[in-house]
Amino acid sequence: MALLEISNLVVEFSTSSGPFRAVDGISLTVDTRQVLAIVGESGSGKSVAMMAVMGLLPFNAKVTADKMLFEGRNILALTPAQRREIVGKDIAMIFQEPVASLNPCFTVGFQIEEVLRVHMGMNRRQRRARAVELLQLVGIAEPERRLSAFPHQMSGGQCQRVMIAIGVACNPKLLIADEPTTALDVTIQKQILDLLMRLQQEHGMALIMITHNMGVVAETADRVIVQYKGRKMEEADVLSLFESPRSNYTKALLSALPDNATGDRLPTIASYLGPDGTFTEAV
Ligand SMILES: Nc1ncnc2c1ncn2[C@@H]1O[C@H](COP(=O)(O)OP(=O)(O)OP(=O)(O)O)[C@@H](O)[C@H]1O
């Protein structure tokens, strides 16, 4: 049984200019301990699809799916209370903007301990001890002292480490990382990726890595889904994707990497469109 199984996920927003379909029939499965990358340009519906899994979309979103199963349970049929037992505990998500994702009004210690209070029912002493352990785990020096820091007193990289600590606090079975390194300096990006991969391996978590960066895909993923305008263009294991991409859109993404440049100018996506103005899907 797959850990997460989604079939034909559709997310439609009602907007002032009519319905807008951000996710258009995405299917995917994630197995225990697997790292799945979802790659695609900005606006391709990567985040919206995963927010639908978390139940975090606003009221103007309509979510439908033939299947959305976590460990065999239909997530869409759960009551909000049942869903909250899973989300944040068994499935956790970290976001692109670590500083903005933390609450500026509370210390990082409070924010880590809150998750432990809600999901693990720990008492004050246990929470404190676990919070120190978590900060150590994510590589924050002087953890006891840093627990009383507010997010604005920490760097972006440290805030992302705190977000990761909150994400893994309850030993989730699945962690969804939404562009976890995009807002960070290049040197810090590498450290955060290494940290995520170490935690994934040590804790045996499955990881969904949302990214637009093919380098991140190559370094982290077992399987890859390439998404464009809310649709899945291609799904493959990571080696096949880089060695023999089947969809024109994947070919376009790969040829747009500076390392693959053959001329003075990088090719544009448009030069890979088929005669009907669309990309071939290879799923
Ligand atoms: N609340 C909303 N109402 C209307 N449209 C929305 C809403 N939230 C997201 N969208 C639209 O859904 C589409 C998909 O957005 P999404 O954030 O999933 O893209 P993405 O692939 O994750 O890109 P990025 O990497 O920039 O986050 C976008 O066109 C976005 O404008």
PDBQT file of the ligand as one rigid body, heavy atoms in Angstrom, charges set to zero:
ROOT
HETATM    1  N1  LIG A 301      -6.473  31.625  -3.652  1.00  0.00    +0.000 N 
HETATM    2  C1  LIG A 301      -6.298  31.614  -4.971  1.00  0.00    +0.000 A 
HETATM    3  N2  LIG A 301      -7.234  32.133  -5.802  1.00  0.00    +0.000 NA
HETATM    4  C2  LIG A 301      -7.060  32.116  -7.148  1.00  0.00    +0.000 A 
HETATM    5  N3  LIG A 301      -5.976  31.582  -7.769  1.00  0.00    +0.000 NA
HETATM    6  C3  LIG A 301      -5.010  31.055  -6.982  1.00  0.00    +0.000 A 
HETATM    7  C4  LIG A 301      -5.103  31.044  -5.550  1.00  0.00    +0.000 A 
HETATM    8  N4  LIG A 301      -3.996  30.442  -5.052  1.00  0.00    +0.000 NA
HETATM    9  C5  LIG A 301      -3.228  30.097  -6.114  1.00  0.00    +0.000 A 
HETATM   10  N5  LIG A 301      -3.833  30.455  -7.272  1.00  0.00    +0.000 N 
HETATM   11  C6  LIG A 301      -3.312  30.258  -8.624  1.00  0.00    +0.000 C 
HETATM   12  O1  LIG A 301      -3.067  28.883  -8.832  1.00  0.00    +0.000 OA
HETATM   13  C7  LIG A 301      -1.964  28.727  -9.741  1.00  0.00    +0.000 C 
HETATM   14  C8  LIG A 301      -1.000  27.727  -9.197  1.00  0.00    +0.000 C 
HETATM   15  O2  LIG A 301      -0.320  28.291  -8.077  1.00  0.00    +0.000 OA
HETATM   16  P1  LIG A 301       0.816  27.526  -7.270  1.00  0.00    +0.000 P 
HETATM   17  O3  LIG A 301       1.195  28.393  -6.107  1.00  0.00    +0.000 OA
HETATM   18  O4  LIG A 301       0.400  26.135  -6.992  1.00  0.00    +0.000 OA
HETATM   19  O5  LIG A 301       2.010  27.492  -8.306  1.00  0.00    +0.000 OA
HETATM   20  P2  LIG A 301       3.439  26.852  -8.117  1.00  0.00    +0.000 P 
HETATM   21  O6  LIG A 301       3.640  25.910  -9.243  1.00  0.00    +0.000 OA
HETATM   22  O7  LIG A 301       3.585  26.278  -6.747  1.00  0.00    +0.000 OA
HETATM   23  O8  LIG A 301       4.364  28.115  -8.312  1.00  0.00    +0.000 OA
HETATM   24  P3  LIG A 301       5.392  28.830  -7.303  1.00  0.00    +0.000 P 
HETATM   25  O9  LIG A 301       6.652  28.069  -7.459  1.00  0.00    +0.000 OA
HETATM   26  O10 LIG A 301       5.486  30.225  -7.820  1.00  0.00    +0.000 OA
HETATM   27  O11 LIG A 301       4.781  28.742  -5.916  1.00  0.00    +0.000 OA
HETATM   28  C9  LIG A 301      -1.370  30.102  -9.948  1.00  0.00    +0.000 C 
HETATM   29  O12 LIG A 301      -1.791  30.596 -11.202  1.00  0.00    +0.000 OA
HETATM   30  C10 LIG A 301      -1.951  30.923  -8.808  1.00  0.00    +0.000 C 
HETATM   31  O13 LIG A 301      -2.110  32.275  -9.174  1.00  0.00    +0.000 OA
ENDROOT
TORSDOF 0
